[in-house]
Amino acid sequence: MRRWNGWGDDAVEFALNDEALAFLAQRVGAGKPAADAGYEQACAQIQESRLPPHRLIDTSPEVRLRNALGQSLPDWLRLRYGVIGAAPDGVAYPESAQDVRDLLDYAQQFGVALIPQGGGTSVAGHLTAPAGLPSLTVNMTRMRQLLYLDTESQLATFGAGVLGPDLEAQLRARGYTLGHFPQSFEYSTLGGWVAARSSGQQSLRYGRIEQMFRGGSLETPSGTLHLPTFPASAAGPDLREIVLGSEGRLGILTEATVRVTPVPAYEAFHAVFFPDWRSAETAVRQIVQAGLSLSMLRLSNPLETTTMLALAGHKKLIGLLEGYLSLRGCKEGKCMLMIGVSGRKSLARTALREALALTLPQGGVHVGRYMGDKWKQNRFRNVYLRNAAWSHGYAIDTVETAVDWPRVEIMMRSVEAAANAALGAHGEQVHTYTHLSHLYAQGASVYTTFVYRLAGDYESDLARWKSLKKAVSMAIVENGGTISHQHGVGSDHAPYLAAEKGQLGISSLRALFEHVDPQGIMNPGKLLP
Amino acid sequence: MRRWNGWGDDAVEFALNDEALAFLAQRVGAGKPAADAGYEQACAQIQESRLPPHRLIDTSPEVRLRNALGQSLPDWLRLRYGVIGAAPDGVAYPESAQDVRDLLDYAQQFGVALIPQGGGTSVAGHLTAPAGLPSLTVNMTRMRQLLYLDTESQLATFGAGVLGPDLEAQLRARGYTLGHFPQSFEYSTLGGWVAARSSGQQSLRYGRIEQMFRGGSLETPSGTLHLPTFPASAAGPDLREIVLGSEGRLGILTEATVRVTPVPAYEAFHAVFFPDWRSAETAVRQIVQAGLSLSMLRLSNPLETTTMLALAGHKKLIGLLEGYLSLRGCKEGKCMLMIGVSGRKSLARTALREALALTLPQGGVHVGRYMGDKWKQNRFRNVYLRNAAWSHGYAIDTVETAVDWPRVEIMMRSVEAAANAALGAHGEQVHTYTHLSHLYAQGASVYTTFVYRLAGDYESDLARWKSLKKAVSMAIVENGGTISHQHGVGSDHAPYLAAEKGQLGISSLRALFEHVDPQGIMNPGKLLP
């Protein structure tokens, strides 16, 4: 069963072994496990529902608790410490666009805020119930069918609440794939990907969700917005690009049409090590600008490389690997690059060969598929580490941005330094490490992870998180990055949005939202500051 | 000098020889040359300006006439027959963003409509002065500098009024290219490409302008909208995608940052013939869905193939080619495909080889580079044929859309049939032919040309054009196409926009425009119905 206060299925454990714990203790001090609140205790905090009854709405405390929050660290703190706060007054499970329309009519009639929810994996506070106003979470996961597959145009139409694995299973049964694999894949939905502009691990081949999303249907307080599919169009502004990233402020996506491709005949992930960051960054920039047909490039900085090797288990094997790398010039400060290739075997191998050739002048050492296979095996499992870390008294949080090439390294160093300073002010150390998760000819995403000790009580840990979040967000803004490359805005990033949209951009979006949703019932408080 | 009542430079003639004229006479009857109005006669029709004086504004009749209209057929009819109608009350030539701001302030103060203009190549009525309101055309072509080139991120920032050849020349001097080559390339501007969502002939390699446009600066009545460059972002709706296709309704783009790439080492265009449409369409769909690194695919239908061969000159050579093709199974009904490749020679040749292999099962006959070289040589010259045709009493017009694969052939046949019926109602024949100008995994653009006889007077020819335009636009809408793949909306396509945007989409765009431009001075009457 899915955990109510952590990530994923409670039958899945991804434990930290003694070496990993020793590594963490050495980096930030020994963790002190905090006492988790119980499920009944949390349910007991759910207030009586203020909603008038409706055939689609469940107002039981259990269902409302399980749909109250996402996966951000402040969401976790509320669940783990049992400080639930505002929860939705009910949860609806629509099964059709008509059900969604009925809920919109109901919400407008009774002045109820609607919070659209896919898999509930937001890490930016998209799902929090607004204080004051009665609210209803609209859980879309029953709308999950493959409705139409046009193999000639390679377009598939799904109910927008389809979860990643269900989507891929329905397509693969017909020989196709979408190829969208965010780390949240197991529990996130197509509609959520669109609403928050998600990006998957193999976006280099398959594109971001913006490129995949070709059309669909959005139910709004002012009616239905139907987005037809065209291969391309010059007919005015692209309304899909307004729906993408709208985070529930415009309406609820009921159907989405996405481009698909035949399942690739061949797929492989290879690891290459570099002696230092500068050479590694130069190599990946040259590779991505060469426009080769790769499916993934993912570059870890020295501390992430060290961390991944330390947590990998197989101590003896890793020792041998490090010995070999050291002989080849990759010692302290080495960086690991993961290269993915997919497609026809001959073309994939050609692309890999071209990419490897570009690593050589930068001292790249190709170590084959072992590390890549390990990575692929754990691609959706690493996120379970948050559960294990918490149980040993550690918080794990992440932040991500994207920035043009000349500022990539400065951004990485600034975000890490900001985190160190912020936790330092609380007398704590933070273990920070970074990877470039998505590479583009124009720049890269910069994805930083923070591991630090829990204080053990809600207020102190919320204060630590707030200091950290503010410091790293300011570092992003000051270095010209976007406040999110792949997680979206939600509540947590909204204060920083004006830095990139400008006041006119923000007021324009507000005017648009007010036109479509004059009562302001759609996910109020999210996205816009 | 640039023609005031036709396409391009008046030193360039692209004549129709006797064989071409015989071909046209056989298709639609002998043309009767119409008498063109004189330049002085046209200038004399320009009314006295209603504008208060301003340091940047020229109110001379000559300048206003030369900036009054674009290149649509109704624009031509007004110029050729000397029925000028409404013209702007003045033309401003700003040289800086501050100049543009001054003009916006002036326009707001005096209630003047602003018509942003790049190269004046619109074929959809983007530039027409509104009746009633005093209006000012803002000609952006003095803002044409390469302002900044970031070779690390492959980003170039230009003044938005830069013309295609000036843009490429400034980049090529530094080893880079944008790679955007619409047929209007010689006279269209970067800002115009963005405002009308242009697409170039090699978009398969370089992308549409949407993919190239990474950021910029828009001056609006409500202030400046600065669009920063990010490699990618999940921070809410993408404001660039609202500026793209805004057709002057939001403001005036002063700077645009575009992605660029090193000039390719190798470029070639090859021709392949197919025995019939169905086999050709199947082949191009399979090629584009294979994701090969090609720079262009352009497929002519049988009548376009015949027309291109008839107009190619070199009668003997073409006769030999047709004899050879006939032996290889491509006779009556054959279709010509142009394949472009660019990049590193080895990779380009590999991609070409893969593409050619996919043509074989469909009966494709590769005839090498001769036709491709001819096409490349004339890529910006074919549009001069409109001048020559007019002088022999023929009108040439085009219409284009894009549609998913299952409807491509139906669309082509419907548009051609609609044109035949519309001109038939006037007792005239029309020579129509079609190519797929841009190919996508999901579908294709369908680009149809019409050649028919001029009646010889303004009212009759406007009536013929209106019948034709309405009939083909309805055919597009009824067959699920977008009203424009690459020419934009302007005035001529505005009545059909609601069919794809929906009433809620249209009203949302209107709300957005009203927020940014509360007085409604920005290019009124364009884009929205």
HADDOCK unambig.tbl for C-alpha pairs under 7 A between the chains (distance, minus, plus):
assign (segid A and resid 152 and name CA) (segid B and resid 405 and name CA) 6.31 0.50 0.50
assign (segid A and resid 152 and name CA) (segid B and resid 406 and name CA) 6.63 0.50 0.50
assign (segid A and resid 153 and name CA) (segid B and resid 404 and name CA) 6.08 0.50 0.50
assign (segid A and resid 153 and name CA) (segid B and resid 405 and name CA) 5.34 0.50 0.50
assign (segid A and resid 153 and name CA) (segid B and resid 441 and name CA) 6.54 0.50 0.50
assign (segid A and resid 153 and name CA) (segid B and resid 442 and name CA) 4.34 0.50 0.50
assign (segid A and resid 153 and name CA) (segid B and resid 443 and name CA) 6.21 0.50 0.50
assign (segid A and resid 154 and name CA) (segid B and resid 442 and name CA) 6.11 0.50 0.50
assign (segid A and resid 196 and name CA) (segid B and resid 234 and name CA) 6.40 0.50 0.50
assign (segid A and resid 197 and name CA) (segid B and resid 234 and name CA) 4.86 0.50 0.50
assign (segid A and resid 198 and name CA) (segid B and resid 234 and name CA) 6.79 0.50 0.50
assign (segid A and resid 225 and name CA) (segid B and resid 502 and name CA) 6.81 0.50 0.50
assign (segid A and resid 225 and name CA) (segid B and resid 504 and name CA) 6.22 0.50 0.50
assign (segid A and resid 225 and name CA) (segid B and resid 505 and name CA) 6.66 0.50 0.50
assign (segid A and resid 226 and name CA) (segid B and resid 502 and name CA) 6.89 0.50 0.50
assign (segid A and resid 228 and name CA) (segid B and resid 500 and name CA) 6.69 0.50 0.50
assign (segid A and resid 230 and name CA) (segid B and resid 402 and name CA) 6.31 0.50 0.50
assign (segid A and resid 230 and name CA) (segid B and resid 403 and name CA) 5.44 0.50 0.50
assign (segid A and resid 230 and name CA) (segid B and resid 404 and name CA) 6.13 0.50 0.50
assign (segid A and resid 230 and name CA) (segid B and resid 482 and name CA) 6.76 0.50 0.50
assign (segid A and resid 231 and name CA) (segid B and resid 402 and name CA) 6.26 0.50 0.50
assign (segid A and resid 231 and name CA) (segid B and resid 403 and name CA) 6.13 0.50 0.50
assign (segid A and resid 231 and name CA) (segid B and resid 404 and name CA) 6.13 0.50 0.50
assign (segid A and resid 231 and name CA) (segid B and resid 440 and name CA) 6.18 0.50 0.50
assign (segid A and resid 231 and name CA) (segid B and resid 442 and name CA) 5.38 0.50 0.50
assign (segid A and resid 231 and name CA) (segid B and resid 443 and name CA) 5.21 0.50 0.50
assign (segid A and resid 231 and name CA) (segid B and resid 444 and name CA) 6.33 0.50 0.50
assign (segid A and resid 232 and name CA) (segid B and resid 402 and name CA) 6.43 0.50 0.50
assign (segid A and resid 232 and name CA) (segid B and resid 485 and name CA) 6.13 0.50 0.50
assign (segid A and resid 233 and name CA) (segid B and resid 402 and name CA) 6.82 0.50 0.50
assign (segid A and resid 233 and name CA) (segid B and resid 482 and name CA) 6.20 0.50 0.50
assign (segid A and resid 233 and name CA) (segid B and resid 484 and name CA) 5.92 0.50 0.50
assign (segid A and resid 233 and name CA) (segid B and resid 485 and name CA) 4.29 0.50 0.50
assign (segid A and resid 233 and name CA) (segid B and resid 486 and name CA) 6.75 0.50 0.50
assign (segid A and resid 234 and name CA) (segid B and resid 196 and name CA) 6.40 0.50 0.50
assign (segid A and resid 234 and name CA) (segid B and resid 197 and name CA) 4.86 0.50 0.50
assign (segid A and resid 234 and name CA) (segid B and resid 198 and name CA) 6.77 0.50 0.50
assign (segid A and resid 234 and name CA) (segid B and resid 245 and name CA) 6.45 0.50 0.50
assign (segid A and resid 234 and name CA) (segid B and resid 484 and name CA) 5.26 0.50 0.50
assign (segid A and resid 234 and name CA) (segid B and resid 485 and name CA) 4.78 0.50 0.50
assign (segid A and resid 234 and name CA) (segid B and resid 486 and name CA) 5.04 0.50 0.50
assign (segid A and resid 234 and name CA) (segid B and resid 487 and name CA) 6.50 0.50 0.50
assign (segid A and resid 234 and name CA) (segid B and resid 488 and name CA) 4.95 0.50 0.50
assign (segid A and resid 235 and name CA) (segid B and resid 245 and name CA) 6.70 0.50 0.50
assign (segid A and resid 235 and name CA) (segid B and resid 482 and name CA) 6.91 0.50 0.50
assign (segid A and resid 235 and name CA) (segid B and resid 483 and name CA) 6.34 0.50 0.50
assign (segid A and resid 235 and name CA) (segid B and resid 484 and name CA) 5.34 0.50 0.50
assign (segid A and resid 235 and name CA) (segid B and resid 488 and name CA) 5.33 0.50 0.50
assign (segid A and resid 235 and name CA) (segid B and resid 489 and name CA) 5.60 0.50 0.50
assign (segid A and resid 236 and name CA) (segid B and resid 245 and name CA) 4.12 0.50 0.50
assign (segid A and resid 236 and name CA) (segid B and resid 246 and name CA) 5.77 0.50 0.50
assign (segid A and resid 236 and name CA) (segid B and resid 488 and name CA) 6.81 0.50 0.50
assign (segid A and resid 236 and name CA) (segid B and resid 489 and name CA) 6.74 0.50 0.50
assign (segid A and resid 236 and name CA) (segid B and resid 527 and name CA) 6.86 0.50 0.50
assign (segid A and resid 237 and name CA) (segid B and resid 241 and name CA) 5.85 0.50 0.50
assign (segid A and resid 237 and name CA) (segid B and resid 242 and name CA) 4.71 0.50 0.50
assign (segid A and resid 237 and name CA) (segid B and resid 243 and name CA) 6.80 0.50 0.50
assign (segid A and resid 237 and name CA) (segid B and resid 244 and name CA) 5.83 0.50 0.50
assign (segid A and resid 237 and name CA) (segid B and resid 245 and name CA) 4.82 0.50 0.50
assign (segid A and resid 237 and name CA) (segid B and resid 246 and name CA) 5.92 0.50 0.50
assign (segid A and resid 238 and name CA) (segid B and resid 241 and name CA) 5.91 0.50 0.50
assign (segid A and resid 238 and name CA) (segid B and resid 242 and name CA) 6.62 0.50 0.50
assign (segid A and resid 241 and name CA) (segid B and resid 237 and name CA) 5.84 0.50 0.50
assign (segid A and resid 241 and name CA) (segid B and resid 238 and name CA) 5.90 0.50 0.50
assign (segid A and resid 241 and name CA) (segid B and resid 241 and name CA) 6.27 0.50 0.50
assign (segid A and resid 242 and name CA) (segid B and resid 237 and name CA) 4.70 0.50 0.50
assign (segid A and resid 242 and name CA) (segid B and resid 238 and name CA) 6.62 0.50 0.50
assign (segid A and resid 243 and name CA) (segid B and resid 237 and name CA) 6.79 0.50 0.50
assign (segid A and resid 244 and name CA) (segid B and resid 237 and name CA) 5.83 0.50 0.50
assign (segid A and resid 245 and name CA) (segid B and resid 234 and name CA) 6.45 0.50 0.50
assign (segid A and resid 245 and name CA) (segid B and resid 235 and name CA) 6.71 0.50 0.50
assign (segid A and resid 245 and name CA) (segid B and resid 236 and name CA) 4.12 0.50 0.50
assign (segid A and resid 245 and name CA) (segid B and resid 237 and name CA) 4.82 0.50 0.50
assign (segid A and resid 246 and name CA) (segid B and resid 236 and name CA) 5.76 0.50 0.50
assign (segid A and resid 246 and name CA) (segid B and resid 237 and name CA) 5.92 0.50 0.50
assign (segid A and resid 402 and name CA) (segid B and resid 230 and name CA) 6.31 0.50 0.50
assign (segid A and resid 402 and name CA) (segid B and resid 231 and name CA) 6.27 0.50 0.50
assign (segid A and resid 402 and name CA) (segid B and resid 232 and name CA) 6.44 0.50 0.50
assign (segid A and resid 402 and name CA) (segid B and resid 233 and name CA) 6.84 0.50 0.50
assign (segid A and resid 403 and name CA) (segid B and resid 230 and name CA) 5.43 0.50 0.50
assign (segid A and resid 403 and name CA) (segid B and resid 231 and name CA) 6.14 0.50 0.50
assign (segid A and resid 404 and name CA) (segid B and resid 153 and name CA) 6.07 0.50 0.50
assign (segid A and resid 404 and name CA) (segid B and resid 230 and name CA) 6.11 0.50 0.50
assign (segid A and resid 404 and name CA) (segid B and resid 231 and name CA) 6.12 0.50 0.50
assign (segid A and resid 405 and name CA) (segid B and resid 152 and name CA) 6.30 0.50 0.50
assign (segid A and resid 405 and name CA) (segid B and resid 153 and name CA) 5.33 0.50 0.50
assign (segid A and resid 406 and name CA) (segid B and resid 152 and name CA) 6.63 0.50 0.50
assign (segid A and resid 440 and name CA) (segid B and resid 231 and name CA) 6.18 0.50 0.50
assign (segid A and resid 441 and name CA) (segid B and resid 153 and name CA) 6.54 0.50 0.50
assign (segid A and resid 442 and name CA) (segid B and resid 153 and name CA) 4.34 0.50 0.50
assign (segid A and resid 442 and name CA) (segid B and resid 154 and name CA) 6.11 0.50 0.50
assign (segid A and resid 442 and name CA) (segid B and resid 231 and name CA) 5.36 0.50 0.50
assign (segid A and resid 443 and name CA) (segid B and resid 153 and name CA) 6.20 0.50 0.50
assign (segid A and resid 443 and name CA) (segid B and resid 231 and name CA) 5.20 0.50 0.50
assign (segid A and resid 444 and name CA) (segid B and resid 231 and name CA) 6.34 0.50 0.50
assign (segid A and resid 482 and name CA) (segid B and resid 230 and name CA) 6.76 0.50 0.50
assign (segid A and resid 482 and name CA) (segid B and resid 233 and name CA) 6.20 0.50 0.50
assign (segid A and resid 482 and name CA) (segid B and resid 235 and name CA) 6.90 0.50 0.50
assign (segid A and resid 483 and name CA) (segid B and resid 235 and name CA) 6.33 0.50 0.50
assign (segid A and resid 484 and name CA) (segid B and resid 233 and name CA) 5.94 0.50 0.50
assign (segid A and resid 484 and name CA) (segid B and resid 234 and name CA) 5.25 0.50 0.50
assign (segid A and resid 484 and name CA) (segid B and resid 235 and name CA) 5.35 0.50 0.50
assign (segid A and resid 485 and name CA) (segid B and resid 232 and name CA) 6.12 0.50 0.50
assign (segid A and resid 485 and name CA) (segid B and resid 233 and name CA) 4.29 0.50 0.50
assign (segid A and resid 485 and name CA) (segid B and resid 234 and name CA) 4.77 0.50 0.50
assign (segid A and resid 486 and name CA) (segid B and resid 233 and name CA) 6.74 0.50 0.50
assign (segid A and resid 486 and name CA) (segid B and resid 234 and name CA) 5.03 0.50 0.50
assign (segid A and resid 487 and name CA) (segid B and resid 234 and name CA) 6.50 0.50 0.50
assign (segid A and resid 488 and name CA) (segid B and resid 234 and name CA) 4.94 0.50 0.50
assign (segid A and resid 488 and name CA) (segid B and resid 235 and name CA) 5.34 0.50 0.50
assign (segid A and resid 488 and name CA) (segid B and resid 236 and name CA) 6.82 0.50 0.50
assign (segid A and resid 489 and name CA) (segid B and resid 235 and name CA) 5.61 0.50 0.50
assign (segid A and resid 489 and name CA) (segid B and resid 236 and name CA) 6.74 0.50 0.50
assign (segid A and resid 500 and name CA) (segid B and resid 228 and name CA) 6.68 0.50 0.50
assign (segid A and resid 502 and name CA) (segid B and resid 225 and name CA) 6.79 0.50 0.50
assign (segid A and resid 502 and name CA) (segid B and resid 226 and name CA) 6.86 0.50 0.50
assign (segid A and resid 504 and name CA) (segid B and resid 225 and name CA) 6.21 0.50 0.50
assign (segid A and resid 505 and name CA) (segid B and resid 225 and name CA) 6.64 0.50 0.50
assign (segid A and resid 508 and name CA) (segid B and resid 512 and name CA) 6.21 0.50 0.50
assign (segid A and resid 508 and name CA) (segid B and resid 515 and name CA) 6.57 0.50 0.50
assign (segid A and resid 508 and name CA) (segid B and resid 516 and name CA) 6.98 0.50 0.50
assign (segid A and resid 511 and name CA) (segid B and resid 511 and name CA) 6.97 0.50 0.50
assign (segid A and resid 511 and name CA) (segid B and resid 512 and name CA) 6.43 0.50 0.50
assign (segid A and resid 511 and name CA) (segid B and resid 515 and name CA) 6.61 0.50 0.50
assign (segid A and resid 512 and name CA) (segid B and resid 508 and name CA) 6.21 0.50 0.50
assign (segid A and resid 512 and name CA) (segid B and resid 511 and name CA) 6.44 0.50 0.50
assign (segid A and resid 512 and name CA) (segid B and resid 512 and name CA) 5.80 0.50 0.50
assign (segid A and resid 515 and name CA) (segid B and resid 508 and name CA) 6.56 0.50 0.50
assign (segid A and resid 515 and name CA) (segid B and resid 511 and name CA) 6.61 0.50 0.50
assign (segid A and resid 516 and name CA) (segid B and resid 508 and name CA) 6.99 0.50 0.50
assign (segid A and resid 527 and name CA) (segid B and resid 236 and name CA) 6.86 0.50 0.50
